[in-house]
Amino acid sequence: MIEEKDGGKRLVIDIGERGKNGEDPREETLNHVREAKPGTIIEIHAPHYPRPLVVGMEAMGYNVVVNELDKEHFRLMTVKG
């Protein structure tokens, strides 16, 4: 699920169900990050610690903050520069 909030200033991507189903939405998610407008707050929700996604975003030059909200709920946050 992808949702723009706050007039497009925040992009929320929930890959929870896809991750639980064994899918790897990494490239699709990284494409959404690339396409976001500068200044957009990007919030990604995942069912496990998404190391490949974090590594990919850091390779793109983003500082990524990861919070464990629950045993099976992680949130990644960054701001598009």
C-alpha positions as CSV (number, residue, x, y, z in Angstrom):
1,M,0.0,0.0,0.0
2,I,1.3,3.4,-0.9
3,E,-0.3,6.5,0.4
4,E,0.6,10.2,0.1
5,K,-0.4,12.3,3.2
6,D,-0.2,15.9,4.2
7,G,-0.6,17.2,0.7
8,G,2.2,15.1,-0.7
9,K,4.7,16.0,2.0
10,R,4.7,12.5,3.4
11,L,4.9,9.2,1.6
12,V,3.8,6.1,3.5
13,I,4.7,2.7,2.0
14,D,3.5,-0.4,3.8
15,I,5.2,-3.6,2.6
16,G,3.9,-5.6,5.5
17,E,1.5,-8.0,3.7
18,R,3.9,-8.5,0.7
19,G,6.8,-9.2,3.0
20,K,4.7,-11.7,5.0
21,N,3.8,-13.4,1.7
22,G,7.4,-13.9,0.9
23,E,7.5,-11.2,-1.8
24,D,10.5,-8.9,-2.2
25,P,9.2,-5.4,-3.0
26,R,12.6,-3.8,-2.5
27,E,13.2,-2.5,-6.1
28,E,9.6,-1.3,-6.4
29,T,10.0,0.5,-3.0
30,L,13.3,2.0,-4.0
31,N,11.7,3.3,-7.2
32,H,9.0,5.1,-5.2
33,V,11.7,6.6,-3.0
34,R,13.6,7.8,-6.1
35,E,10.4,9.3,-7.6
36,A,9.4,11.2,-4.4
37,K,9.7,15.0,-4.5
38,P,12.5,16.7,-2.6
39,G,11.5,17.5,1.0
40,T,9.1,14.5,1.2
41,I,9.2,12.6,4.5
42,I,9.3,8.9,3.6
43,E,7.9,6.3,6.0
44,I,8.2,2.6,5.2
45,H,6.5,-0.1,7.3
46,A,7.8,-3.7,7.2
47,P,7.1,-7.0,9.1
48,H,10.8,-7.6,9.8
49,Y,14.0,-5.7,9.8
50,P,14.5,-5.0,6.1
51,R,18.3,-4.9,5.9
52,P,18.5,-5.0,2.1
53,L,16.1,-2.0,1.8
54,V,18.1,-0.1,4.4
55,V,21.4,-0.9,2.6
56,G,19.8,0.2,-0.7
57,M,18.6,3.5,0.7
58,E,21.9,4.2,2.3
59,A,23.7,3.5,-1.0
60,M,21.4,6.1,-2.5
61,G,22.7,8.6,0.1
62,Y,19.9,8.6,2.5
63,N,20.2,8.6,6.3
64,V,17.7,6.0,7.4
65,V,16.2,5.7,10.9
66,V,14.7,2.3,11.8
67,N,12.3,1.9,14.7
68,E,11.0,-1.5,16.0
69,L,7.4,-0.6,16.8
70,D,6.4,-4.2,17.6
71,K,7.9,-7.7,17.2
72,E,6.7,-7.9,13.6
73,H,6.5,-4.1,12.7
74,F,9.5,-2.0,11.7
75,R,9.3,1.6,10.5
76,L,12.0,3.2,8.3
77,M,12.1,6.9,8.1
78,T,14.1,9.3,5.9
79,V,13.6,12.7,4.1
80,K,14.2,13.0,0.4
81,G,16.9,15.6,-0.1
